[in-house]
């Protein structure tokens, strides 16, 4: 059934407060200094419909960085730049049960390329595929895509988060050098990591994120004009990865409990969508042991069951 916005407007604040209570069971991403100060109990959500309806509740205006949510859009830009063959020569199409920052299979499984574009190793490889004359131009092109999809030219980077990630990302550097040694990474390590760290530090709020989800829910079209922003085939690929890999190694559980394409980030953000209907932007910095927002996942589960969102 389609979401009843009148009913949702009445019930959403209470559902949000119910989910907020679960934040006490999570932890903010303290291993990234720029994220460590986020309020544990923050929870906000925005929903944008293809019919033009919008709803928001909680701290939906709070700014947060995309982190791994950016991987969806770096993949889309790389696909537009290189095509499917050019991208999937360097990254696979399969889920992995390993942690998002694991390097285990880069060494153990031939040919040593990342299993998919939404784990860290895969996203680093994808960052190297974005066209541009150096990291500044590549980063600017990705930011421009996100501004276009969000319909907001004011979106920018959080420089503090960018610097803190760059200074502490020892494992990501290890992953990048593994990729370089495996001939997956053609570019040099540090310029590639600059693109990756910058994409993770792009800052949005829930409303901007919901609009980004709405474009994906609309098959890559601008929800206002109907013009194509991203080729539909590439959006299909991105949404499939979101279902199978978007919630780290809790993606199977999320598919069963919620059943919609989603991508999380360790800032507590979640980009989700109901295909053909809704874009959803959410933030809840308290994370579970898989790196997903504890309260955010609970709220999406409540909404999905209430309004029968599951694709399955």
C-alpha positions in Angstrom: 0.0 0.0 0.0 1.1 3.6 -0.5 2.1 5.5 2.6 -0.7 7.4 4.2 0.9 10.8 4.9 -2.0 12.1 7.0 -1.7 9.0 9.3 2.1 9.2 9.3 2.0 12.9 10.3 0.0 12.0 13.4 2.1 8.9 14.4 5.7 9.8 13.4 6.7 11.9 16.4 5.6 9.1 18.8 7.3 6.4 16.8 10.5 8.5 16.7 10.5 9.0 20.4 10.0 5.2 20.9 13.0 4.5 18.7 15.1 7.2 20.3 15.1 5.2 23.6 17.2 2.5 21.9 20.1 5.0 21.3 21.3 4.2 24.9 22.3 0.7 23.6 24.7 2.2 20.9 27.9 4.2 20.7 29.0 7.1 18.5 31.9 6.6 16.2 34.5 7.7 18.6 37.4 6.3 16.5 36.9 9.3 14.1 37.6 12.4 16.2 35.4 14.6 14.0 32.4 12.3 14.8 33.0 11.7 18.5 31.1 14.7 19.7 27.7 13.8 18.1 24.9 13.6 20.6 24.1 10.0 21.4 20.3 10.5 21.5 20.0 12.6 18.4 17.4 11.2 16.0 15.8 12.9 13.0 14.1 11.8 9.8 12.7 13.4 6.6 10.5 11.7 4.0 9.9 13.1 0.5 7.2 11.6 -1.7 7.2 11.6 -5.5 3.8 13.4 -5.2 5.6 16.3 -3.5 4.6 15.6 0.1 7.2 16.1 2.7 7.4 15.1 6.4 10.0 15.5 9.0 10.4 14.8 12.7 13.1 15.0 15.4 16.5 16.7 14.8 16.1 16.5 11.0 17.9 19.9 10.5 21.1 18.7 12.1 24.2 18.5 9.8 26.1 15.3 9.5 28.6 13.8 7.1 27.7 11.2 4.5 30.5 8.8 5.3 29.7 5.5 3.6 26.5 6.8 2.1 28.7 8.7 -0.3 29.8 5.3 -1.8 26.4 5.1 -3.6 27.1 8.3 -5.5 30.8 7.7 -6.1 29.7 4.4 -7.7 27.1 6.2 -9.8 29.6 8.8 -11.0 32.2 6.1 -11.8 29.6 4.2 -13.8 28.8 7.3 -15.7 32.5 7.9 -16.3 33.7 4.4 -17.1 30.6 2.2 -17.8 29.8 -1.1 -16.2 32.8 -3.0 -17.7 35.3 -0.4 -16.5 34.0 -0.4 -13.0 33.5 -4.1 -12.5 36.9 -5.0 -13.8 38.1 -3.4 -10.5 35.3 -4.3 -8.0 33.0 -7.3 -7.7 29.2 -7.6 -7.4 28.9 -9.9 -4.3 28.1 -9.3 -0.7 30.6 -10.1 2.0 30.0 -11.3 5.5 33.2 -9.5 6.6 33.4 -6.1 8.4 33.2 -3.1 6.1 36.9 -2.3 6.7 38.2 -5.9 6.4 41.2 -6.7 4.3 41.0 -10.5 4.7 39.6 -11.5 1.3 42.0 -9.1 -0.6 44.7 -11.6 0.3 42.8 -14.9 0.5 40.5 -14.7 -2.5 41.7 -14.4 -6.1 41.9 -12.1 -8.1 42.3 -9.9 -5.0 39.8 -7.3 -5.9 37.1 -6.0 -3.5 33.9 -8.0 -3.4 31.6 -4.9 -3.9 31.7 -1.1 -4.1 30.2 -0.5 -0.7 32.9 -1.9 1.5 35.8 0.4 2.2 38.2 -1.4 -0.2 35.7 -1.3 -3.0 34.9 2.4 -2.4 38.6 3.3 -2.5 38.9 1.4 -5.8 35.8 3.2 -7.2 37.2 6.6 -6.1 40.2 6.0 -8.3 37.9 5.5 -11.3 36.3 8.9 -11.1 37.6 11.1 -14.0 39.5 14.3 -13.3 42.8 16.0 -13.3 43.9 15.2 -9.8 42.0 14.7 -6.5 40.6 18.3 -6.3 38.8 18.0 -9.7 37.6 14.5 -8.9 36.2 15.6 -5.5 34.6 18.6 -7.0 32.8 16.5 -9.7 31.4 14.2 -7.0 30.3 17.1 -4.9 28.6 18.6 -7.9 26.7 15.4 -8.5 25.5 15.3 -4.9 24.4 18.9 -5.1 22.5 18.2 -8.2 20.8 15.1 -6.8 20.0 16.9 -3.6 18.8 20.0 -5.4 21.0 22.2 -3.2 24.1 24.0 -4.3 25.1 25.0 -0.7 26.2 21.5 0.2 29.9 21.3 1.0 32.6 19.4 3.0 33.1 19.4 6.7 36.9 20.2 6.8 37.3 19.1 10.4 35.9 15.6 9.7 38.0 15.4 6.5 41.2 16.2 8.3 40.5 13.9 11.3 39.7 11.0 9.0 42.8 11.6 6.9 45.0 11.7 10.0 43.6 8.5 11.6 42.8 6.2 8.7 45.6 3.7 9.1 43.5 0.7 8.1 42.1 2.5 4.9 45.7 3.2 3.9 46.6 -0.4 4.4 43.6 -1.4 2.2 44.7 1.0 -0.5 48.2 -0.3 -0.5 46.8 -3.9 -0.8 44.8 -2.7 -3.8 47.8 -1.1 -5.3 49.9 -4.2 -4.8 47.1 -6.3 -6.4 47.0 -4.0 -9.5 43.4 -3.0 -8.6 44.4 0.6 -7.9 46.0 2.2 -10.9 46.4 5.7 -9.4 48.7 6.5 -6.5 47.5 5.8 -3.0 47.5 9.2 -1.3 45.7 11.1 -4.1 43.0 8.3 -4.3 42.6 8.4 -0.5 42.1 12.2 -0.6 39.1 11.7 -2.9 37.8 9.0 -0.6 38.2 11.0 2.6 36.6 14.1 1.0 33.6 12.2 -0.2 33.0 10.8 3.3 33.2 14.4 4.7 30.4 15.8 2.5 27.9 17.3 4.9 24.1 17.1 4.6 20.9 17.2 6.6 18.0 14.7 6.6 16.0 16.8 4.1 18.8 16.9 1.6 19.4 13.2 2.0 15.7 12.4 1.5 15.7 14.4 -1.7 18.8 12.3 -2.8 16.8 9.1 -2.0 13.8 10.4 -3.9 15.9 10.8 -7.1 16.9 7.1 -6.7 13.3 6.1 -6.0 12.4 7.9 -9.2 14.8 5.8 -11.3 17.4 8.7 -11.6 15.0 11.4 -12.6 14.6 14.9 -11.2 11.3 14.6 -9.2 10.4 18.1 -10.1 11.1 18.3 -13.9 11.3 14.6 -14.8 14.6 15.1 -16.5 17.2 12.3 -16.2 20.0 13.1 -13.7 21.4 9.6 -13.6 20.9 6.8 -16.2 18.2 4.4 -15.0 20.4 1.3 -15.5 23.0 2.7 -13.1 20.4 3.5 -10.5 19.2 -0.1 -10.8 22.7 -1.3 -10.1 23.1 1.1 -7.1 19.8 0.1 -5.6 20.7 -3.6 -5.9 23.9 -3.0 -4.0 22.0 -1.1 -1.4 19.7 -4.1 -0.8 22.5 -6.7 -0.7 25.4 -4.7 0.8 24.2 -1.3 2.0 23.9 -2.0 5.7 27.4 -3.5 6.1 27.3 -7.2 7.2 23.8 -6.7 8.6 22.3 -6.2 5.1 20.5 -9.6 5.1 18.9 -8.9 8.4 17.8 -5.4 7.3 16.4 -6.9 4.1 14.2 -9.3 6.2 13.2 -6.8 8.8 12.8 -3.6 6.6 13.0 -4.8 3.0 14.0 -1.5 1.2 17.2 -0.3 -0.4 19.3 1.6 2.2 22.9 2.8 2.8 24.2 3.7 6.2 27.2 5.6 7.4 29.1 5.7 10.7 27.9 9.3 11.3 24.6 7.6 12.0 23.1 8.6 8.7 20.9 6.3 6.6 19.7 7.0 3.1 16.7 4.8 2.3 14.0 4.7 -0.4 10.7 3.0 -1.3 11.0 2.5 -5.1 8.6 4.6 -7.0 7.3 6.3 -3.9 9.6 7.8 -1.3 13.1 9.1 -0.5 14.1 8.9 3.2 16.9 10.7 5.1 17.7 9.8 8.7 20.3 10.4 11.3 20.9 8.7 14.6 24.6 8.7 15.7 24.4 5.9 18.2 25.6 2.8 16.3 25.3 -0.9 16.9 28.3 -3.3 16.6 27.8 -3.5 12.8 28.1 0.3 12.4 24.4 1.1 11.7 22.2 3.5 13.6 20.5 1.6 16.4 17.5 4.0 16.7 17.4 4.6 12.9 17.1 1.0 12.0 14.4 0.5 14.6 12.4 3.5 13.2 12.7 2.2 9.6 11.5 -1.2 10.7 8.5 0.3 12.5 7.6 2.4 9.4 8.1 -0.5 6.9 5.9 -2.8 8.8 3.2 -0.2 9.4 3.1 0.9 5.7 4.1 -2.4 4.0 7.2 -1.0 2.4 9.1 -4.3 2.0 10.0 -5.1 -1.6 9.7 -8.8 -0.8 
